[in-house]
Amino acid sequence: MKTIKHFVDGQKFSGSSKRVGMVFNPATGEQSSNVNLANSEDLNEAVDSAKKAYEPWSNTTPIQRARVIFKFKELIEKNSEELTKIIVSEHGKVYEDAKGSLIRGLEIVEFACGIPQMLKGEFTENVGTNVDSWSIRQPLGICAGITPFNFPAMVPMWMFPIAIACGNTFILKPSEKDPSCSIKLAELFSDAGLPNGVLNVINGDKEVVDAIIKHKDISAVSFVGSTPVAKYIYENCAKNEKRVQALGGAKNHCVVMPDCDLDQTVNGLMGAAYGSAGERCMAQSVAVAVGGIGDKLVSKLTKKVESLKVGSGMDKKSEMGPLITKEHLKKVKGYVDLGVKEGAKLLVDGRNLKLQGYENGYFIGGCLFDNVKKNMRIYKEEIFGPVLSIIRAQNFDEALQLVNDHEFGNGVSIFTRDGDTARTFSNKVKIGMVGINIPIPVPVAFHSFGGWKRSMFGDQHMHGPEGVRFYTKLKTTTSRWPSGQRSDPEFVMPTMK
């Protein structure tokens, strides 16, 4: 059985911990490898490596850093098929979806190639008489990222390319469920000319996460995962005086107005609700049917969900693959059971799906509920599976209130032909990312990603300009050069005259 090691100081590293986890192929249910699970001593090795690499890397000019990142971009493109197959084999999502997620991560690498422009400071001449002032951004030191299983390429690449471009060194702790893609990315970055120790990858579970939180030499932590864990990391990083951005869970709504293009809406909902088996923090898991559109929406959706093609991620005909683990499959099925018990109408039931040749895989078919109420747990809680709930609203105001009252505020969409409705919605909705006739409103690389309310803990969103601000600290200098004549000392607070 192959064992996946850590990547420290430019090479594979077994570590001192004897603990291992198991990595499975979700389509077959078979174990594909073991993975070393790090302890605090293994983390210390990574931190020591990052610490030695920090000063020379931070003193490397931004343009030289950018050239290494350009080369990294080329190597990702050259190895995209291998990376995509790694994602499919350990996560299970279909090939084209895995490839698309890799491309979205690559876009952040492309953005990081322009870091010299993003690190330009500000200068003001004569803020006072013969006094100039300027501000610059400097790296933090050692940064860490803790990433989830659902995007083993994209989410790590939301973090480490920008952090490293800004002059920091970085320790990545990917999900222990699908760690191989992160190891491969680190190897490619090393091949691109990144100095040893600038990027280290440590595999592990809560033990190493807690060690990251407590380590005095780690200055900042980025996290994407569930809300309870995001809150835990946010609170404990703050106690340990670290900068932190912690992105949590979601319950993304799609508001369907009576004047929408219904075919466009249904197609958008299908991809957003059932793509990646619903294992996306930006998945649309609630459709809010406004006014009289509900029955038409239900009719079209039901036919589409019933014909959803579920299968192995490597099968080009598959539209949806398996869930990540046997335990998560049980959890998602439990939510469907709960929805029926709570009184929601289960229009499409995917719980008993069986695929010939993949009987032990972690498959579930698409599930569709109607007449869901806002007090039901299937409405309030994040299921993280291919389960779409339809809830009815009498009018626009009720729909907007429904969205704003939910504890999560990650993403939302509205489908309408009316510009005033769309403008009012985008202005009044209390959500971090808004789509207008766009089902999954993930910002492009040169904007920033992040939610509101209990979907985001921390002040700065991820990647783009906000990412540059997160991975740097601001320094402002105010300067006056002597004129050659000595002046008397001043004992009052200086003011700009």
ROZA-36162 format. One record per residue (C-alpha): residue number from 1; x, y, z. Coordinates in steps of 0.001 Angstrom, whole numbers, plus 524288, in hexadecimal, padded with zeros to 5 digits. Layout:
N
@i:NUM&u:X&v:Y&w:Z $
...
This chain:
497
@i:1&u:80000&v:80000&w:80000 $
@i:2&u:80592&v:80D37&w:7FBFA $
@i:3&u:807B8&v:81711&w:806E4 $
@i:4&u:80616&v:82598&w:8041E $
@i:5&u:810A2&v:82D3F&w:80B24 $
@i:6&u:81208&v:83B82&w:80ED0 $
@i:7&u:819D0&v:8452A&w:80689 $
@i:8&u:823A3&v:84CBD&w:80EB6 $
@i:9&u:82FBA&v:8546F&w:80AB1 $
@i:10&u:82E1D&v:850BA&w:7FC81 $
@i:11&u:82CD6&v:84206&w:7FE24 $
@i:12&u:82403&v:83707&w:802BD $
@i:13&u:82426&v:8359C&w:8118A $
@i:14&u:81ECD&v:82A5E&w:819C1 $
@i:15&u:81F53&v:83137&w:826E5 $
@i:16&u:82081&v:82B8D&w:83476 $
@i:17&u:81218&v:828A1&w:83684 $
@i:18&u:80E32&v:81A79&w:834FD $
@i:19&u:7FFEC&v:81DB4&w:832A1 $
@i:20&u:7FA2C&v:81BB7&w:82511 $
@i:21&u:7ED1D&v:81E4D&w:81EBE $
@i:22&u:7E68D&v:81753&w:81386 $
@i:23&u:7E36E&v:81D33&w:80634 $
@i:24&u:7D87F&v:8170A&w:7FE36 $
@i:25&u:7D3BA&v:81732&w:7F04A $
@i:26&u:7C5B0&v:81BE8&w:7F266 $
@i:27&u:7C0C2&v:8157F&w:7E5E7 $
@i:28&u:7C4EC&v:807C8&w:7E9E1 $
@i:29&u:7C585&v:808F9&w:7F89F $
@i:30&u:7D30C&v:802E5&w:7F85A $
@i:31&u:7DEAC&v:80824&w:7FFD2 $
@i:32&u:7E89C&v:80DF8&w:7F673 $
@i:33&u:7F359&v:81211&w:7FFE0 $
@i:34&u:7F762&v:81588&w:80D9B $
@i:35&u:7FB27&v:82344&w:8119F $
@i:36&u:80480&v:82760&w:81C63 $
@i:37&u:7FDB4&v:82F5A&w:826F7 $
@i:38&u:806D2&v:8397A&w:82CC6 $
@i:39&u:80919&v:83CDD&w:83B05 $
@i:40&u:80E90&v:84958&w:840ED $
@i:41&u:81C98&v:844D4&w:83EC0 $
@i:42&u:81A0E&v:8432D&w:83040 $
@i:43&u:81408&v:850B5&w:82FCB $
@i:44&u:8200A&v:85621&w:8368C $
@i:45&u:82863&v:8508D&w:82B87 $
@i:46&u:81FFD&v:857A7&w:8219D $
@i:47&u:82050&v:8644E&w:8295C $
@i:48&u:82F14&v:8639E&w:82ACB $
@i:49&u:8304D&v:861DC&w:81C20 $
@i:50&u:826FB&v:86D29&w:8197C $
@i:51&u:82E19&v:8759E&w:8235C $
@i:52&u:83B55&v:87394&w:81CCE $
@i:53&u:83585&v:87662&w:80F77 $
@i:54&u:82E0E&v:88299&w:8137F $
@i:55&u:8389D&v:88D0B&w:813D6 $
@i:56&u:83ED1&v:88A0D&w:80698 $
@i:57&u:8317D&v:88845&w:80037 $
@i:58&u:82BCA&v:894CA&w:805E7 $
@i:59&u:837E4&v:89C0C&w:8011B $
@i:60&u:8360D&v:89694&w:7F36E $
@i:61&u:83090&v:8A146&w:7EAB6 $
@i:62&u:8222B&v:8A02D&w:7E718 $
@i:63&u:8257E&v:89EE5&w:7D8B8 $
@i:64&u:82E75&v:89354&w:7DB88 $
@i:65&u:823CF&v:88CFB&w:7E3B6 $
@i:66&u:81A3E&v:88F36&w:7D896 $
@i:67&u:82345&v:8885A&w:7CEFC $
@i:68&u:82357&v:87C22&w:7D776 $
@i:69&u:81477&v:87CBD&w:7D81C $
@i:70&u:813BB&v:87E40&w:7C948 $
@i:71&u:81B87&v:871B2&w:7C806 $
@i:72&u:8128B&v:86B0E&w:7D1F7 $
@i:73&u:806E5&v:86F15&w:7C9A3 $
@i:74&u:80D27&v:868C7&w:7BDB5 $
@i:75&u:80F9B&v:85C19&w:7C50E $
@i:76&u:8018B&v:85B7C&w:7C9E5 $
@i:77&u:7FCC1&v:85CF6&w:7BBFE $
@i:78&u:80649&v:85293&w:7B73C $
@i:79&u:8020A&v:8490A&w:7C1F4 $
@i:80&u:7F391&v:84C8C&w:7C234 $
@i:81&u:7EEE2&v:83F27&w:7BDD1 $
@i:82&u:7F69C&v:83820&w:7C86B $
@i:83&u:7F1EB&v:841BF&w:7D2CA $
@i:84&u:7E3DB&v:84038&w:7CE4E $
@i:85&u:7E499&v:83160&w:7CF07 $
@i:86&u:7EA4C&v:8324D&w:7DCC3 $
@i:87&u:7DEA7&v:83AA0&w:7E0EC $
@i:88&u:7D4ED&v:8310D&w:7DAEA $
@i:89&u:7DB76&v:82527&w:7E103 $
@i:90&u:7DB5C&v:82A60&w:7EEF8 $
@i:91&u:7CF99&v:8338C&w:7EF1D $
@i:92&u:7C6AC&v:82CF8&w:7E544 $
@i:93&u:7C171&v:838DC&w:7DDEB $
@i:94&u:7BFB4&v:83751&w:7CF4B $
@i:95&u:7CB5C&v:83A10&w:7C67A $
@i:96&u:7C6A1&v:846D2&w:7C067 $
@i:97&u:7C2BD&v:84C38&w:7CDA8 $
@i:98&u:7D009&v:848A2&w:7D340 $
@i:99&u:7D6A1&v:84EF7&w:7C792 $
@i:100&u:7CE61&v:85B3A&w:7C94C $
@i:101&u:7D20A&v:85C4F&w:7D7A0 $
@i:102&u:7E063&v:85B21&w:7D3FE $
@i:103&u:7DECE&v:86623&w:7CA28 $
@i:104&u:7D85E&v:86ED8&w:7D462 $
@i:105&u:7E413&v:86C7C&w:7DD1E $
@i:106&u:7ED3B&v:86F3F&w:7D1D7 $
@i:107&u:7E6A8&v:87C81&w:7D038 $
@i:108&u:7EB9B&v:8803F&w:7DDC1 $
@i:109&u:7F950&v:87C35&w:7D9C6 $
@i:110&u:7F7D4&v:884FB&w:7CDDF $
@i:111&u:7F38D&v:8901D&w:7D6BC $
@i:112&u:7FF69&v:88DCB&w:7DF85 $
@i:113&u:80834&v:88F5C&w:7D393 $
@i:114&u:80497&v:89DCA&w:7D3F0 $
@i:115&u:808F0&v:89FA8&w:7E201 $
@i:116&u:81288&v:8AADC&w:7DF02 $
@i:117&u:806C6&v:8B32D&w:7DB43 $
@i:118&u:7FF18&v:8AF2F&w:7E77C $
@i:119&u:80A5F&v:8B23A&w:7F0BD $
@i:120&u:80C56&v:8C019&w:7EC12 $
@i:121&u:80B5C&v:8C987&w:7F78A $
@i:122&u:80580&v:8D718&w:7F8DB $
@i:123&u:80D0C&v:8E3D5&w:7F9B3 $
@i:124&u:808A2&v:8F178&w:7FD4D $
@i:125&u:8119F&v:8FD14&w:7FBCF $
@i:126&u:81074&v:90864&w:8056C $
@i:127&u:80697&v:902FF&w:80F0D $
@i:128&u:80C49&v:90E1B&w:816F3 $
@i:129&u:8164E&v:91857&w:813A1 $
@i:130&u:821F9&v:910DD&w:80E0A $
@i:131&u:81C50&v:90459&w:813DC $
@i:132&u:819A5&v:8F855&w:80B5D $
@i:133&u:81229&v:8EC00&w:80EE8 $
@i:134&u:81197&v:8DEA0&w:8089B $
@i:135&u:80BA4&v:8D165&w:80B53 $
@i:136&u:810D2&v:8C40C&w:80780 $
@i:137&u:80C73&v:8B602&w:80945 $
@i:138&u:815D5&v:8AC08&w:80EE0 $
@i:139&u:81452&v:89D47&w:810F5 $
@i:140&u:80FA3&v:89790&w:81DCC $
@i:141&u:81927&v:88C2B&w:81F2F $
@i:142&u:81498&v:87E0D&w:81FAD $
@i:143&u:8066D&v:87C02&w:81BA0 $
@i:144&u:7FE4A&v:86FA1&w:81C1C $
@i:145&u:7F291&v:86A8F&w:814AB $
@i:146&u:7E8DC&v:8601A&w:818F1 $
@i:147&u:7E0B8&v:85B8E&w:80D75 $
@i:148&u:7D4CF&v:852B9&w:80B65 $
@i:149&u:7D2EE&v:8463A&w:803A2 $
@i:150&u:7C97B&v:84B96&w:7F98B $
@i:151&u:7D34E&v:8539F&w:7F1B5 $
@i:152&u:7E0C2&v:84D76&w:7F35B $
@i:153&u:7E6CE&v:85649&w:7E8EB $
@i:154&u:7DEB0&v:862BA&w:7E87C $
@i:155&u:7DDCB&v:8666F&w:7F6CD $
@i:156&u:7EC4C&v:86468&w:7F9E2 $
@i:157&u:7EF2F&v:86CC1&w:7EDF3 $
@i:158&u:7E659&v:87757&w:7F370 $
@i:159&u:7F062&v:87872&w:7FE45 $
@i:160&u:7FE8A&v:874CA&w:7FC15 $
@i:161&u:8017B&v:87B5C&w:7EEDA $
@i:162&u:7FD99&v:888CA&w:7F3E8 $
@i:163&u:80402&v:886E2&w:80130 $
@i:164&u:810AD&v:8828F&w:7FAC6 $
@i:165&u:8100E&v:88D4B&w:7F06A $
@i:166&u:80F35&v:8973B&w:7FB7F $
@i:167&u:81C15&v:89210&w:8011A $
@i:168&u:8170A&v:888D4&w:80BA1 $
@i:169&u:81A34&v:87A8C&w:80D7F $
@i:170&u:80ECA&v:87131&w:80E8D $
@i:171&u:80AA6&v:86490&w:81546 $
@i:172&u:7FF0A&v:85DB2&w:80F14 $
@i:173&u:7F6DD&v:853CB&w:8168E $
@i:174&u:7EDDC&v:84DA7&w:80C57 $
@i:175&u:7E2BE&v:84472&w:80F5F $
@i:176&u:7E7C3&v:8371C&w:81337 $
@i:177&u:7DCC4&v:83151&w:80AE6 $
@i:178&u:7E2E8&v:83592&w:7FDEC $
@i:179&u:7F0C0&v:83AB0&w:8002F $
@i:180&u:7F7C3&v:8365A&w:7F3BC $
@i:181&u:7F460&v:8423D&w:7EB79 $
@i:182&u:7FA7E&v:84B9E&w:7F54F $
@i:183&u:80707&v:84394&w:7F5A4 $
@i:184&u:807A6&v:843BD&w:7E6C7 $
@i:185&u:80593&v:85285&w:7E667 $
@i:186&u:810A5&v:8547B&w:7F02A $
@i:187&u:81994&v:84C01&w:7E7EF $
@i:188&u:81645&v:853DF&w:7DBB5 $
@i:189&u:818D7&v:860B1&w:7E2D8 $
@i:190&u:8260E&v:85B5D&w:7E6FC $
@i:191&u:828C7&v:85766&w:7D8E3 $
@i:192&u:82566&v:86557&w:7D4ED $
@i:193&u:830C4&v:86A5B&w:7DD0A $
@i:194&u:82A48&v:86D41&w:7EA0D $
@i:195&u:834DB&v:86C7C&w:7F495 $
@i:196&u:833FF&v:86142&w:7FE47 $
@i:197&u:82BE5&v:86485&w:80A37 $
@i:198&u:8238F&v:86F27&w:80411 $
@i:199&u:81836&v:865A2&w:80254 $
@i:200&u:816B6&v:859EE&w:80B66 $
@i:201&u:80B55&v:85051&w:80BDC $
@i:202&u:807D9&v:84969&w:81888 $
@i:203&u:7FD2F&v:83F00&w:81881 $
@i:204&u:7F53C&v:83CAC&w:824A5 $
@i:205&u:7E8DA&v:83E43&w:82C82 $
@i:206&u:7E4B5&v:8464A&w:83855 $
@i:207&u:7F166&v:8436D&w:83F84 $
@i:208&u:7F9A4&v:84AF5&w:835B4 $
@i:209&u:7EF18&v:8556B&w:833F8 $
@i:210&u:7EFF2&v:8586C&w:84281 $
@i:211&u:7FEC0&v:8589B&w:8417B $
@i:212&u:7FDC7&v:86299&w:83671 $
@i:213&u:7F4A8&v:86B12&w:83E84 $
@i:214&u:7FDEA&v:86B01&w:84A2A $
@i:215&u:80AF0&v:86C4F&w:8431D $
@i:216&u:81103&v:87953&w:846A8 $
@i:217&u:8187C&v:87AA4&w:839D0 $
@i:218&u:80C6E&v:879C8&w:83114 $
@i:219&u:80725&v:88775&w:82EBF $
@i:220&u:7FA95&v:88502&w:8272A $
@i:221&u:7F105&v:879FC&w:8246F $
@i:222&u:7E784&v:87873&w:81914 $
@i:223&u:7DCA0&v:86E73&w:81A1C $
@i:224&u:7D140&v:86954&w:81212 $
@i:225&u:7C7E4&v:85F60&w:817DB $
@i:226&u:7BBCC&v:85DFE&w:82058 $
@i:227&u:7B6CE&v:8690D&w:828F0 $
@i:228&u:7B95C&v:86265&w:83622 $
@i:229&u:7C788&v:85FE7&w:83270 $
@i:230&u:7C8F6&v:86D76&w:82C5C $
@i:231&u:7C434&v:87393&w:83902 $
@i:232&u:7CD6B&v:86AEB&w:840F8 $
@i:233&u:7D91A&v:86EC3&w:8389E $
@i:234&u:7D566&v:87D25&w:838A6 $
@i:235&u:7D3F1&v:87DCE&w:8476B $
@i:236&u:7E032&v:87613&w:84A90 $
@i:237&u:7E8CD&v:87CC4&w:84081 $
@i:238&u:7E4A4&v:889BF&w:84664 $
@i:239&u:7E842&v:884D3&w:853F3 $
@i:240&u:7F5A4&v:8816D&w:84E75 $
@i:241&u:7F707&v:88EF2&w:84835 $
@i:242&u:7F63C&v:88A5F&w:83A2F $
@i:243&u:7EFF5&v:890E1&w:82E93 $
@i:244&u:7E50B&v:887F9&w:829C1 $
@i:245&u:7DB19&v:88676&w:81EF5 $
@i:246&u:7D1EF&v:87B04&w:82129 $
@i:247&u:7C78B&v:877F8&w:8170F $
@i:248&u:7BC6E&v:86F90&w:81C03 $
@i:249&u:7B004&v:86903&w:81750 $
@i:250&u:7A50A&v:86D6A&w:80E9C $
@i:251&u:796D3&v:86BB8&w:80AFE $
@i:252&u:79688&v:872A5&w:7FDF1 $
@i:253&u:78940&v:876D9&w:7F8DC $
@i:254&u:784D1&v:87897&w:7EAE1 $
@i:255&u:77957&v:88200&w:7EA0D $
@i:256&u:770DB&v:87E98&w:7DE52 $
@i:257&u:76842&v:889E1&w:7D9F4 $
@i:258&u:75BD1&v:887B5&w:7D1DC $
@i:259&u:761A0&v:88F1D&w:7C63F $
@i:260&u:76E16&v:88710&w:7C56A $
@i:261&u:772AE&v:87F3E&w:7B9B6 $
@i:262&u:76E4E&v:87257&w:7BF82 $
@i:263&u:776AE&v:86982&w:7B706 $
@i:264&u:782D2&v:87189&w:7BA42 $
@i:265&u:77F2C&v:8712B&w:7C8A5 $
@i:266&u:77D07&v:86273&w:7C91F $
@i:267&u:789AD&v:85FA6&w:7C1E9 $
@i:268&u:790E9&v:868CC&w:7CB0B $
@i:269&u:78B01&v:86260&w:7D706 $
@i:270&u:78E53&v:854BC&w:7D23E $
@i:271&u:79CB0&v:857E5&w:7D0E9 $
@i:272&u:79D2D&v:85FD8&w:7DD62 $
@i:273&u:795C3&v:8561D&w:7E5EF $
@i:274&u:79AD6&v:84927&w:7E0B1 $
@i:275&u:7A824&v:84C75&w:7DB02 $
@i:276&u:7B324&v:84677&w:7E30D $
@i:277&u:7A858&v:83EAE&w:7E9FA $
@i:278&u:7A4B5&v:84B10&w:7F148 $
@i:279&u:7B1D0&v:84B00&w:7F853 $
@i:280&u:7B45F&v:85971&w:7F5EA $
@i:281&u:7B398&v:864CD&w:7FF4C $
@i:282&u:7AD5F&v:86C1F&w:7F3DC $
@i:283&u:7A361&v:86189&w:7F09F $
@i:284&u:79571&v:8665F&w:7EF18 $
@i:285&u:78E0B&v:85E29&w:7F8EB $
@i:286&u:78185&v:86651&w:7FA07 $
@i:287&u:778DB&v:86B0E&w:7EEF2 $
@i:288&u:76F73&v:875BE&w:7F33C $
@i:289&u:763D7&v:87553&w:7EA02 $
@i:290&u:75D2B&v:882A1&w:7E9EA $
@i:291&u:74EC4&v:8845E&w:7E6C9 $
@i:292&u:748E0&v:87B32&w:7DCCD $
@i:293&u:75589&v:875CC&w:7D731 $
@i:294&u:75673&v:86AB4&w:7E10E $
@i:295&u:74EBC&v:85FFB&w:7DA32 $
@i:296&u:7554F&v:86263&w:7CD00 $
@i:297&u:762B0&v:86258&w:7D380 $
@i:298&u:75FB3&v:855A8&w:7DAA4 $
@i:299&u:75AD6&v:84F06&w:7CE52 $
@i:300&u:766F3&v:8523B&w:7C64D $
@i:301&u:77084&v:84F83&w:7D157 $
@i:302&u:76A91&v:84252&w:7D491 $
@i:303&u:76C9A&v:83D3C&w:7C6C0 $
@i:304&u:77A9A&v:8423C&w:7C669 $
@i:305&u:77E48&v:83C7B&w:7D3A3 $
@i:306&u:7783D&v:82F4C&w:7D031 $
@i:307&u:780A2&v:82EAD&w:7C3E5 $
@i:308&u:78D43&v:832E6&w:7CAA3 $
@i:309&u:7987A&v:82A32&w:7C621 $
@i:310&u:79FF0&v:82550&w:7D213 $
@i:311&u:7AC4E&v:81D6A&w:7D07B $
@i:312&u:7BB07&v:81CA5&w:7D17B $
@i:313&u:7C219&v:82983&w:7D012 $
@i:314&u:7CA39&v:82415&w:7C4E3 $
@i:315&u:7BE15&v:82079&w:7BD04 $
@i:316&u:7BBF9&v:82B93&w:7B361 $
@i:317&u:7AD3C&v:82949&w:7B3CF $
@i:318&u:7AC9F&v:82BB8&w:7C288 $
@i:319&u:7A6CA&v:83870&w:7C745 $
@i:320&u:7A89E&v:83580&w:7D5C0 $
@i:321&u:7B22C&v:82CBA&w:7DCDF $
@i:322&u:7B24D&v:826AA&w:7EA7F $
@i:323&u:7B378&v:82D22&w:7F7B8 $
@i:324&u:7C0C4&v:82DC2&w:7FE4C $
@i:325&u:7BF61&v:8233B&w:808D5 $
@i:326&u:7B670&v:81885&w:80DBF $
@i:327&u:7B40C&v:82087&w:81A08 $
@i:328&u:7AFFD&v:82C8E&w:81263 $
@i:329&u:7A6D5&v:82461&w:809F5 $
@i:330&u:7A031&v:81F94&w:81653 $
@i:331&u:79F15&v:82D95&w:81B40 $
@i:332&u:798D1&v:83298&w:80EB6 $
@i:333&u:78F33&v:8273A&w:80E52 $
@i:334&u:78BEB&v:82A5F&w:81C6C $
@i:335&u:78837&v:8383A&w:8189F $
@i:336&u:77F28&v:832F9&w:80E0C $
@i:337&u:778E4&v:82A08&w:81826 $
@i:338&u:77770&v:835C5&w:8210F $
@i:339&u:7710F&v:83E13&w:8167A $
@i:340&u:766B5&v:833B1&w:8144C $
@i:341&u:7646D&v:832C0&w:822F4 $
@i:342&u:76347&v:8418A&w:82404 $
@i:343&u:75867&v:84197&w:819F5 $
@i:344&u:75F07&v:8467E&w:80DAF $
@i:345&u:75A77&v:8403A&w:800FF $
@i:346&u:76541&v:837BC&w:7FB19 $
@i:347&u:7630A&v:838A7&w:7EC75 $
@i:348&u:76F6E&v:83190&w:7E838 $
@i:349&u:775E0&v:82790&w:7F12A $
@i:350&u:783E2&v:823D9&w:7EDF7 $
@i:351&u:786C3&v:81C0B&w:7FA41 $
@i:352&u:7859D&v:80E87&w:7F42F $
@i:353&u:78E26&v:810DE&w:7E851 $
@i:354&u:79671&v:80512&w:7E489 $
@i:355&u:7A04D&v:8051D&w:7D97E $
@i:356&u:7A4C2&v:7F885&w:7D310 $
@i:357&u:7B351&v:7F6CC&w:7D52A $
@i:358&u:7B37B&v:8014C&w:7DFC2 $
@i:359&u:7AB31&v:7FAC4&w:7EA20 $
@i:360&u:7B4A4&v:7FEAC&w:7F4E5 $
@i:361&u:7B62D&v:80CB5&w:7F05D $
@i:362&u:7B0E4&v:81832&w:7F80B $
@i:363&u:7A60E&v:81BA3&w:7EE91 $
@i:364&u:798FE&v:82235&w:7F0C5 $
@i:365&u:78FC6&v:82756&w:7E67B $
@i:366&u:78AB1&v:8352D&w:7E5DB $
@i:367&u:78052&v:83842&w:7F010 $
@i:368&u:775CA&v:842B0&w:7EEA8 $
@i:369&u:76CBE&v:847B4&w:7F966 $
@i:370&u:760DA&v:85085&w:7F7F7 $
@i:371&u:758C3&v:85798&w:8023B $
@i:372&u:7647A&v:85981&w:80B09 $
@i:373&u:76216&v:862A6&w:81693 $
@i:374&u:76BDD&v:86BD7&w:81CBE $
@i:375&u:76B14&v:86525&w:82A0C $
@i:376&u:76F9C&v:85806&w:82466 $
@i:377&u:77D85&v:8536D&w:826D4 $
@i:378&u:77F4D&v:85000&w:8187E $
@i:379&u:77D3E&v:85E7F&w:815DC $
@i:380&u:7853D&v:863E1&w:82118 $
@i:381&u:79127&v:85AEE&w:82079 $
@i:382&u:79B72&v:858C2&w:81621 $
@i:383&u:799C7&v:84B16&w:8106D $
@i:384&u:7A568&v:84B79&w:8070D $
@i:385&u:79F72&v:8419D&w:7FDDA $
@i:386&u:796C1&v:840EF&w:7F1C0 $
@i:387&u:78A5B&v:84526&w:7F8B3 $
@i:388&u:78280&v:850BD&w:7F394 $
@i:389&u:7776E&v:8567D&w:7FB9C $
@i:390&u:76C85&v:85EC3&w:7F5D3 $
@i:391&u:7662C&v:86898&w:7FEC4 $
@i:392&u:75AC5&v:87132&w:7FA8D $
@i:393&u:759E3&v:87FF9&w:7FC62 $
@i:394&u:74E00&v:88844&w:7F923 $
@i:395&u:7559F&v:89404&w:7F42D $
@i:396&u:76308&v:89A37&w:7F276 $
@i:397&u:7634C&v:8A068&w:7FFFB $
@i:398&u:76092&v:89364&w:80699 $
@i:399&u:76B33&v:88CD3&w:7FE9F $
@i:400&u:7751F&v:89761&w:801EF $
@i:401&u:771B6&v:89680&w:8105D $
@i:402&u:77324&v:887C2&w:80FFB $
@i:403&u:780E7&v:888D6&w:80A85 $
@i:404&u:784E8&v:8938E&w:813F8 $
@i:405&u:77FB4&v:88C54&w:81FE5 $
@i:406&u:7882F&v:8804B&w:81D99 $
@i:407&u:7943C&v:87F20&w:82624 $
@i:408&u:79D16&v:87C6C&w:81A73 $
@i:409&u:7A0B6&v:886F6&w:810C1 $
@i:410&u:7A9FF&v:880E4&w:806FC $
@i:411&u:7A3C0&v:881BF&w:7F976 $
@i:412&u:7967D&v:88482&w:7F363 $
@i:413&u:79092&v:88593&w:7E5DC $
@i:414&u:7846D&v:88B8C&w:7E004 $
@i:415&u:77EB6&v:88812&w:7D2CE $
@i:416&u:7767E&v:892E5&w:7CCD5 $
@i:417&u:774E9&v:89B01&w:7C07D $
@i:418&u:771F2&v:8A770&w:7C836 $
@i:419&u:77D68&v:8B0A9&w:7CA72 $
@i:420&u:77712&v:8B7DE&w:7D5C6 $
@i:421&u:77457&v:8AB21&w:7DCF3 $
@i:422&u:7824A&v:8A6A2&w:7DAC8 $
@i:423&u:7881A&v:8B3A0&w:7DF17 $
@i:424&u:77FBF&v:8B45B&w:7EB52 $
@i:425&u:78309&v:8A656&w:7EED0 $
@i:426&u:791BA&v:8A7F3&w:7ED29 $
@i:427&u:7914B&v:8B46B&w:7F533 $
@i:428&u:788D8&v:8AF70&w:8005A $
@i:429&u:78D2B&v:8A13D&w:801C8 $
@i:430&u:7964F&v:89E6E&w:80D3F $
@i:431&u:79F13&v:894D4&w:8063C $
@i:432&u:7AD65&v:8958D&w:80272 $
@i:433&u:7AC67&v:890D0&w:7F44F $
@i:434&u:7A0AA&v:89389&w:7EB9D $
@i:435&u:79D12&v:88E04&w:7DE4E $
@i:436&u:79323&v:89408&w:7D505 $
@i:437&u:78F1F&v:88950&w:7CB8C $
@i:438&u:79BFD&v:882DD&w:7CF9D $
@i:439&u:79A23&v:87681&w:7D7D3 $
@i:440&u:7A7B4&v:875AE&w:7DE0C $
@i:441&u:7ACDB&v:8838C&w:7E020 $
@i:442&u:7BAF7&v:88029&w:7E36E $
@i:443&u:7C2FF&v:88C80&w:7E0F7 $
@i:444&u:7CE03&v:88C00&w:7D71B $
@i:445&u:7DC13&v:88CAD&w:7DBDD $
@i:446&u:7DD68&v:89B7B&w:7DBA9 $
@i:447&u:7D19F&v:89D12&w:7E47A $
@i:448&u:7D0C4&v:89681&w:7F1CE $
@i:449&u:7C916&v:88AF8&w:7F759 $
@i:450&u:7C1EB&v:88AED&w:8044C $
@i:451&u:7B4D7&v:88A89&w:80B0F $
@i:452&u:7ADF5&v:891E9&w:815DF $
@i:453&u:7A80A&v:88E24&w:822E8 $
@i:454&u:7ABAD&v:8805B&w:82777 $
@i:455&u:7B1B0&v:87D10&w:81A52 $
@i:456&u:7BDC5&v:8854B&w:81CE1 $
@i:457&u:7C5D3&v:88842&w:828F9 $
@i:458&u:7D012&v:892C6&w:82720 $
@i:459&u:7D0D9&v:8A00D&w:820C2 $
@i:460&u:7D6BF&v:89D25&w:8137E $
@i:461&u:7D1BE&v:89458&w:808C8 $
@i:462&u:7D9CF&v:88A8D&w:8013D $
@i:463&u:7E262&v:88C3C&w:7F51E $
@i:464&u:7E271&v:89831&w:7EC3D $
@i:465&u:7E547&v:8A59F&w:7F221 $
@i:466&u:7E00E&v:8A183&w:7FF82 $
@i:467&u:7E95A&v:895F7&w:7FF5F $
@i:468&u:7F4FC&v:89EEE&w:7FD02 $
@i:469&u:7F0A7&v:8A760&w:8086F $
@i:470&u:7EF03&v:89B6A&w:8111D $
@i:471&u:7FCA4&v:8961C&w:80E5C $
@i:472&u:8037F&v:8A324&w:81056 $
@i:473&u:80475&v:8AD55&w:81B13 $
@i:474&u:80419&v:8BBE4&w:8189C $
@i:475&u:80F5E&v:8C4AD&w:81C4B $
@i:476&u:80E70&v:8D37F&w:81B0D $
@i:477&u:81A46&v:8DC5D&w:81BCD $
@i:478&u:819E0&v:8EB18&w:81DBD $
@i:479&u:82681&v:8F243&w:81A89 $
@i:480&u:82C50&v:8FFDB&w:81B60 $
@i:481&u:83A81&v:90290&w:817F3 $
@i:482&u:841E9&v:90CEE&w:81FB4 $
@i:483&u:843EA&v:919DF&w:818E2 $
@i:484&u:85161&v:91BCB&w:81EA6 $
@i:485&u:84C84&v:924CB&w:82970 $
@i:486&u:84A16&v:91F35&w:836D4 $
@i:487&u:83C7A&v:92153&w:83C32 $
@i:488&u:837FB&v:921FD&w:84A32 $
@i:489&u:83239&v:9157A&w:84FF2 $
@i:490&u:82365&v:9141B&w:84FAB $
@i:491&u:81C02&v:90E49&w:85B2D $
@i:492&u:80E54&v:90DDA&w:8555B $
@i:493&u:807C0&v:903F9&w:84C7F $
@i:494&u:80C91&v:90747&w:83EC6 $
@i:495&u:80263&v:90CB0&w:83576 $
@i:496&u:8038E&v:90E5B&w:826D4 $
@i:497&u:8047C&v:91CD8&w:823A5 $
